[in-house]
Amino acid sequence: MTLSLFDTHAHLNVDAFSDNVDVVVQRAKANGVTGIMVIGIDVATSRKACDLAALHPGFLFAAVGIQPNSVAESHPDDFSVIQELAGCPGVRAIGETGLDCYWDDTPLEMQHDFFDRHLQLCRDTALPMVIHMRESGKLIAEQLRRQTTVPAGVMHSYTGDLELAVQCLEMGLYISFAGMVTFKKSEELRSVAKAIPEDRLLVETDSPYLSPEPLRGKRPNEPARVEHTLRCIAETRGVTAEYLADVTTENAKRLFQLP
């Protein structure tokens, strides 16, 4: 039976898919994917995400933003461009934004500044945020707690522990899992996925990265493979894949305000 799936985080706007987006989209549809959120990481990819959403209305949706590792190389007026793009048809989220303490491409002070800017843009547009976290979960939680209000949003490709997940849930956020949850050594991450309330659970590919088992290491990853992540989490939670696919798809539609 074909599952009803929604890939909440894919970079179909990068070079890995420059020649075959239509083929990748058709393969996703054939595998039960009903929608894909295409994520911007800078002005160029945010524009491309908007273009793709216009070419595939009702199936591809765009998130526009400047990812923390792209902040240092951004131009002074780039964020104003993101603000303009946020009004394009098909844009259903802001980001990805957040913090990254693994790479040192952008000074942390600049990352905090741009995270705050994206958070305010979410408030201004009533769009949810897509949060990037890499070895930065505690700092992200602290920055969110400093906000007057925390917009709706999702912790994408979640790799933190249950304590951090609970803090994010208490602030109203969704938790999304990518291919890493399927890896053999990810028992702790699967235990976190098992504990997330079903109405806050999402799945993603983070294409073209993080191919799930049994395709680990085979790149590019693509939205058709989100089924493997979904099935792994369903098994961990002791529910059918069909049930959890329906639940996570409805969660995605609710978060991104889709019909």
C-alpha positions in Angstrom: 0.0 0.0 0.0 1.4 3.4 -1.0 1.9 5.7 2.0 0.8 9.4 2.1 4.0 11.2 2.9 5.2 14.8 3.3 8.9 15.7 3.1 9.3 18.8 5.3 12.9 19.6 4.4 14.5 19.1 1.0 17.1 21.2 -1.0 15.8 20.6 -4.5 17.2 24.1 -5.3 20.9 23.0 -5.2 23.3 21.8 -7.9 22.7 18.2 -7.2 19.2 18.5 -8.7 19.9 21.2 -11.3 19.2 18.8 -14.2 16.5 16.5 -12.9 14.1 18.2 -10.6 11.1 17.1 -12.7 12.2 13.5 -12.6 12.8 13.7 -8.8 9.4 15.2 -8.3 7.7 12.5 -10.4 9.6 9.8 -8.5 8.5 11.3 -5.2 4.8 11.4 -6.3 5.1 7.7 -7.5 6.3 6.8 -4.0 3.4 8.5 -2.2 4.9 11.9 -1.4 2.1 14.5 -1.4 4.2 17.6 -0.8 7.7 18.8 -0.3 9.1 21.9 1.5 12.0 23.3 -0.5 14.4 25.1 1.8 16.4 28.2 1.1 19.8 28.7 2.7 20.7 32.1 1.1 19.2 34.6 -1.4 20.0 32.5 -4.5 18.5 29.2 -3.2 15.5 31.1 -1.6 14.7 32.6 -5.1 15.1 29.1 -6.6 12.8 27.6 -4.0 10.1 30.2 -5.0 10.6 29.4 -8.6 10.2 25.7 -8.0 7.1 26.3 -6.0 5.6 28.3 -8.9 6.5 25.5 -11.3 4.9 22.8 -9.1 2.0 24.6 -7.3 0.3 22.7 -4.6 3.2 20.1 -4.4 6.4 22.1 -3.9 6.4 24.8 -1.3 9.1 27.3 -0.4 11.0 28.3 2.8 13.1 31.4 2.4 16.0 32.4 4.6 19.7 32.7 5.2 21.1 29.6 7.0 23.6 30.4 9.8 26.5 29.1 7.8 25.6 31.4 5.0 25.3 34.5 7.1 28.9 35.7 7.0 29.1 35.7 3.2 25.7 37.4 2.8 25.5 41.0 1.4 24.2 43.8 3.5 20.9 44.0 1.7 20.3 40.2 1.4 17.9 40.0 4.4 15.7 42.7 2.8 15.5 40.5 -0.2 14.4 37.6 2.0 11.7 39.8 3.4 10.5 40.5 -0.1 10.6 36.9 -1.1 8.5 36.0 1.9 5.5 37.5 0.1 5.8 35.3 -2.9 3.1 32.7 -3.7 4.1 29.3 -2.5 6.2 30.5 0.4 5.0 28.7 3.5 7.9 29.1 5.9 10.9 31.2 6.9 14.3 29.6 7.1 16.3 27.8 7.5 17.6 29.8 10.3 19.0 28.9 13.7 22.5 28.3 15.1 25.5 26.1 14.1 28.4 25.5 16.5 29.9 22.7 14.4 31.2 24.8 11.5 33.0 28.2 12.1 31.9 29.9 8.9 29.9 32.6 10.8 30.7 34.3 14.1 28.2 33.3 16.7 27.2 36.9 17.4 26.1 37.3 13.7 24.2 34.0 13.9 22.3 35.2 16.9 21.5 38.5 15.2 20.2 36.8 12.0 18.2 34.2 14.0 16.4 37.1 15.8 15.8 38.7 12.4 14.2 35.6 11.0 12.1 35.2 14.2 10.7 38.7 13.7 10.0 38.0 10.1 8.0 35.0 11.2 6.0 37.2 13.5 5.5 39.8 10.7 4.3 37.3 8.2 2.6 34.8 10.4 4.7 32.1 8.8 6.4 29.2 10.7 10.2 29.0 11.1 12.5 26.1 10.1 15.3 25.9 12.7 18.8 24.5 11.9 20.6 23.1 14.9 24.0 21.6 14.9 25.7 21.2 18.3 23.7 24.3 19.3 20.5 23.0 20.9 21.0 24.6 24.3 21.8 28.0 22.8 18.8 27.8 20.5 16.5 27.1 23.4 18.0 30.0 25.4 17.5 32.4 22.5 13.9 31.3 22.0 13.2 31.7 25.7 14.4 35.4 25.4 11.7 36.1 22.7 8.5 37.9 23.6 6.7 35.3 21.6 8.0 32.1 19.9 6.5 31.6 16.4 5.3 28.3 15.3 8.1 26.2 13.8 10.0 23.0 13.4 13.4 21.8 14.8 14.6 20.2 11.5 16.8 17.1 11.3 16.6 16.8 15.1 19.7 15.2 16.8 19.3 16.5 20.4 18.3 14.6 23.5 14.8 14.1 25.0 15.3 16.9 27.5 15.9 19.5 24.8 13.0 18.1 22.7 10.7 18.6 25.7 11.8 22.2 26.0 11.1 22.7 22.3 7.7 21.1 22.6 6.9 23.3 25.5 7.6 26.3 23.3 5.1 24.9 20.7 7.6 23.6 18.2 7.4 20.5 16.1 10.3 17.9 15.9 11.4 16.5 12.5 13.6 13.5 11.9 15.8 12.8 8.9 17.7 9.8 7.8 20.0 9.7 10.8 17.2 8.2 12.9 17.5 5.1 10.8 21.3 4.5 11.3 22.2 1.4 13.3 24.0 3.4 16.0 21.1 5.9 16.5 19.3 4.0 19.3 19.2 7.1 21.5 17.7 9.2 18.7 15.1 6.6 18.0 14.1 6.7 21.7 13.6 10.4 21.3 11.5 9.9 18.2 9.4 7.3 20.1 8.6 9.9 22.9 7.5 12.8 20.7 3.7 13.4 20.9 2.3 12.3 17.6 0.7 15.7 16.8 4.2 17.3 16.8 6.1 14.7 14.8 7.4 15.3 11.3 9.7 13.5 8.8 12.1 14.8 6.2 15.0 13.8 3.9 17.2 16.9 4.1 17.9 16.0 0.4 20.5 15.7 -1.1 22.1 14.8 2.3 21.5 12.1 4.9 20.3 9.1 2.9 18.5 6.8 5.2 19.2 3.1 5.7 19.2 0.9 3.6 20.5 3.6 1.2 23.0 5.3 3.6 25.9 6.9 1.7 24.1 6.8 -1.6 23.8 10.4 -2.8 22.0 12.4 -3.7 19.3 11.6 -1.2 15.8 12.6 -2.6 12.2 13.0 -1.3 11.1 9.5 -2.5 13.3 8.1 0.2 11.5 9.7 3.1 9.4 6.5 3.3 12.4 4.7 4.9 12.6 7.3 7.7 8.9 7.1 8.3 8.8 3.3 8.4 11.7 3.2 10.9 10.0 5.6 13.3 6.7 3.8 12.9 8.3 0.5 13.9 10.0 2.2 16.8 6.7 3.6 18.0 4.8 0.3 17.5 2.3 1.7 14.9 1.7 1.0 11.3 3.5 3.0 8.7 0.2 3.8 7.0 -1.1 5.4 10.3 2.1 7.4 11.0 2.3 8.6 7.4 -1.2 10.0 7.6 -0.4 11.6 11.0 2.9 13.3 9.9 1.4 14.5 6.7 -1.5 16.1 8.5 1.0 17.6 11.0 3.0 19.2 8.1 -0.2 20.6 6.5 -1.2 22.1 9.8 2.2 23.6 10.5 2.7 25.1 7.0 -1.0 26.2 6.8 -1.7 24.2 3.7 -5.2 23.2 2.5 
